[in-house]
């Protein structure tokens, strides 16, 4: 493991060697695979409570992520959450649950067996012989499905693989089958008695406006650095965050980590209120541009709604198409405001789908930019 470089406080780790040499020149699959596993309802439900997922060592997480085919770029931590910025997206680790989001040709599901064995060895959590509380796996349709590895080429193969580990599952294909649809897999162990309000809000965007995409193109080359004490990828990522406002979407800046890839691309994690996160990932190449926003932040804590956040995100990227999803078990206020959003400036609604799923509600809405001939000339 390379020696850590600490910056912006003692709650940080940076793999400087990886940061300097990481190259994303080749055509890249932006849409991510998103795996979320709840082992217990909350930190207070963990048996013994002496150890938790956050007790797992850096080396052990690195070994798990090797199976996924990605590396740890940097880590930021709060009292309740560790946010890993990866070579391909992000990992969020709470005491009782984890969220793994990986793009490109990563093999996200291939970590499951080693993960459960690790938890048994290090934490004495036996999820080899019993099922976690909740499991969610989702992804948008891939742009380059033929480039994916093994089971990830095909949704049904992914479902079959997941079903080797989890019972009581359901899976869905949501939206028009036109290469912009969304897949969801849900499994519970039958013992779920509910927990604190939980919601995840996602915005998945394609066809980013060219002038907006330029914000995520860098001039540095792999291997170039100022000096060993300064990490240029993270410095430029932080600058991009400031210039775009992506580090203050909720009106505050708390714990933030960002990275600018070469020759282009951007990833960031933000932690708010010690226990919530939002994350963005951008692939700005013209022929396959893509950006994603994901958050489990309660916007009401900042006198905002998810509609406010959506409008801010759209202003940064101005995509030609986007899908948004809200997956929630809460009181419905966020859901109701988004569900009522039939019109947006410059966009027309294509689809709206509402599902009632085992204690959660899923809202999916798809939009398309309304383009006149003058606007089309500007975007070409």
N, C-alpha and C positions, 0 to 999 in steps of 0.2 A: 504494500500500500504506500503511495507517495506521501511524503510528509505534508501535513495540513498547513495551509496558509490561512491565518485568521484575519478577518476584516470586519468592520462595523460591529465589534463586540465579540465577547467570548462564546456566543451561542452560534458560531458559524464555522463551517469547514469548506475548503475549496480544494479540488484536485487541480492544481495549477498545470501540471504536465498535460493532462487531458484537455484542459481549457485551451492551451496554446495550440495544440496539434489537431483538434477536432475539425473535420472538413465535411461540409454538406453540399458538395458541388453537384452530385448526381441527382437525377430526377427522384423526387421524394414523395412518399405516401403520407399526406398530412393527416387524414382522418385517423383518430386514435381508437384503440381498444381500451375499454374502461372496466376494470374489475374492482368491485367493492365487496369486502367480506367483513361482516359483523360477527365476532366470536362471542361477545356478550353485549347486553343492552347498554351498559355504560361502565365506566371504570369502577364504580362501587360494587358492581356485580361479579367482579373477578374473584374466584376462590382464593383465599389467602391474601390476595392483594399485595404480596411482597414483590412480585415481578409482573411485568406486563410486556406488550409488544415493544414498548420503548426501551425495554431492558436488552433487546437483541443488539448485538455488537455491530459496528460498522462493517467488519470483515464478513460477518454472516449475511448481512443485507447485500453486500457486494456479490457474494456467492449466489444468492437467490437471483439477483438481477443478471448475473452472467447467463443463467438459464433462459432469461428473457431476451438476451442479446442487447443489453444496454448497460451504461456505466453511470456512476454517481459523479456529477459535476460539482455540486455543492449542497450544503445542508444549512437550513435555518431552523431555529427551535424557539418555542414558547414554553410556558409552564404545562401546556396540555397537548402539544402537537409538535411533531418533527416534519418539516417540509423538505423533501429531497428534490433538487433539480437534476434531471437526468439528461444523458446524451440524447435520449428520445423521450421527452416529456417529463412526467412527475410521479412521485410516490409520496403519499401522506400517511403518517403513522400516528395513531392515537394509542392510548393504553389498551383499548378494547376492540379496535377495528382498524382496517387499512384500506386505502384507495390507491390503486395502481393504474396509471394512465400512460400508455405507450403508443407511439406512432411508428411510422416506417414499416419495416418488415420484422418487427419484434415478435417473439413467440410468448406472448403474455401468459397463456394458460399452462405452459410447460413448467412453471415454477410451483404448481400446486402440491405435487407429491413431496418435493424437498421442503417446502414451507411447512407442511403439516408434520413432517419428521423433525424439523428444527424446533417447532413449538413443543413437541413432545419431549425432546431432549433438553432444551434450555428452560422451558417454563413449566413442564409437566402438564401441559394442556393436551389432552388426548382427542385430537380431531382426526386422527387416523381411523379410529373406530366409531366416532360419532360425528354428527354433522354440525357445522357452525349454525348460529342463530339465523343469519340471513346471508344470501349471496346474490349479488347483482352483476351481470355482465352485459355490456352494451357496446354498440359501435354503429357508426354511419356506414353506408355502402362504400366500399373501397373504390378509389379511382383506378388503381392498377391491381386488381385482384390476382392476376396471373403471377405477380411478383411476390406475393405472400408465401410464407413457408408452411409446409405441411398442412395441418388442420385449418389454418387460418385462411386458406384459399376459399373455403366454403362454409357458410353459416351452419348448415346441418352437421357438418363434421365437428364444428366447435361445440354444438349442442350435444352431440353424442359423446364427445370427450368429457364435457362437464358432467353429464349424467353418470359417468363412471364414479364420480365423487359425491354427487348430491342427488337426493331423492326429493319428491314432492315439487318438481320443477314445472315451470311453464315458460314458453318462449313465443315471441311475437315478431312479426315484420310489420312495421308501421310506416304509412305514407305510400306514395306512388312508387311502383316498381320501375324507376327510371334512373337508377344509379344515384339517387339522392335519398333513398329510403333509410329507415333506422331500424336496427335490430335490438331486441331486449330479451334477456334470460333472467328469470327470477326463481330462487329456491329458498324455502324456509324449512326449519327442522320440526315444525308443528308445535313448538313450545313457546313461540313468540307471543309475549303478553303485552307487546307495545313498549315504547320508550319515549324519551323526550321528543318534542317536535323535531322532525328531520326533513329537510328538503334539499334537493340538488337542482340547480337551474343551469341549463346549458344553452349556448348559442353556437351553432355550427355553420360556418360561412364559406362560400366558394365564390370565385369570380371577383376577387378584391379589386377595387378601383386602382388603376395603375399608379396614379400619383400617391395614393395612400400606401400601396405596397412598397414604394421606394423608401418609406420610412424604416423599413426592416432589411435594407441592403447595406452591407458594410464594405469598407475599403481595405480592411486588413487581410492578410494571407495566412494560411496555416503555418505555424512555426514562428510567426513574428510576435515579439513581445517587447515591451518597454524595458523592463528589468524584472528579475525574479520576484521582487517584492510587490509588484503591481500586476494584477490580473486583467488584461486588456479586454477579454471577452465579457467579463462581468462589469467592467467599467463602462464599456459601450452599451451593454444591456441596460445598465442603470440610466445612462444618458437617454436611451430610447424611451425608457419608461417615463422619465421626466418630460421629454418633448411631446409625447403622445397623451400624457395624463393617465396612462394605464396603471400607474402605481397609486392612484388616488380616486378610483372610480366611485368609492363610497364616501368621498369627501375628506378622508383621513389617510395619513401615511403612518403605518406602524412597522411591522416586520416585512421587508420586501427583499426579494432575490430575483435577479434577472440576468440573462445571458444573450449576447448577440453572436450568432454563428457566422462562419465564413463559407461562401461569399455572401450568404443571406440567411435569414431566419431568426426567430426570436422565441424565447421561452421565459416565463416569469411565474413565481409563486408569491402570494401575499398572505400573511396571517393577520387577522383582525380579532380583537377582543380575546386574544390568547387561545381561542378554541375553534375558530372558523377560518376557512381559506377561500381564496379564489385564485385561479390559474389561467394563463393564456399561452397559446402556442400558435406560431405563425409560420407558414410556408408561403413566401410571397412570389415565387416564380410565376411568370405570366401564364403559362399554359396549364398550370395545375395549382393555382393559388388557393390557399385554404387558411382559415384562422378559426380557432376555437376559444370559447370562454366557458369556464365552469366555476360554480360557486355554491358553497353551502352556508354563506353568510345570510343572516336575517337582516334584510335591508331596513326594516322598521326601526332597528336600533340606531340608525343614522338618519331617521326622518325621510327615508326613501322607499320606493317600491321597486320590484323587479322590472316594471315598465320603465322607470327612470334609468335603471342600469342598462337595460336593453338599448334605449335610445343613445346613451353615451357610447356603448360599444359600437353600434352601427355608425355613429359619426366618425369614429376612428378608422373604420375599414370600408364603409360604403360598399358592401358586397352586392353582387348581382343576384345571388340566391342565398337564403339562409333558412335553417330549421331551428326552432327553439323547443326545448323540452323542460317541463317542470315535473319532478318526481317528489311527491310530498305526502307526509302522513299527518300534517298539522291542521290548523283550524280553518284553512281554506281561503284566507284573505288574499294571499299571493296568487292562488289558483284563480279566484274569481276575477281579479284585476287583469290577469293575463288572458283568461278565457273571453273576457269582454273586448279584447283588443282585436277587433275585426278590421280596423283600418290603421295604416301607418303612412306618414308622409312619404311619397315616392314609391311605395310598395303596394302590391296587391296580394291578398291571401290566396293560396292555392288549396290548402287542406287544413282542417282542424279535426283532431281525433282526441277523444277522452276515454280513458280506461280506468276501471276500478279493479285494483290488483292487490288482493291479500293484505289489506290494511293500508295500502298506498294508493294514491291517485296519480295517474300519468296524464299530462296534457302535452300534446304534440301539435305544433302549428308550423306550416311551411309558407314562405313568402318569396315573391319574385319582384325584382326591381322593374318599375315601369319606365321604359326607355323610349324617348322620342328620337327622331332622326338626328337632331342637333346634338343630343347627349351622346348618341352612339358614336358620332364623329370624334367627340372629345375623349371617349374611352378607348378608341382604337390606337 
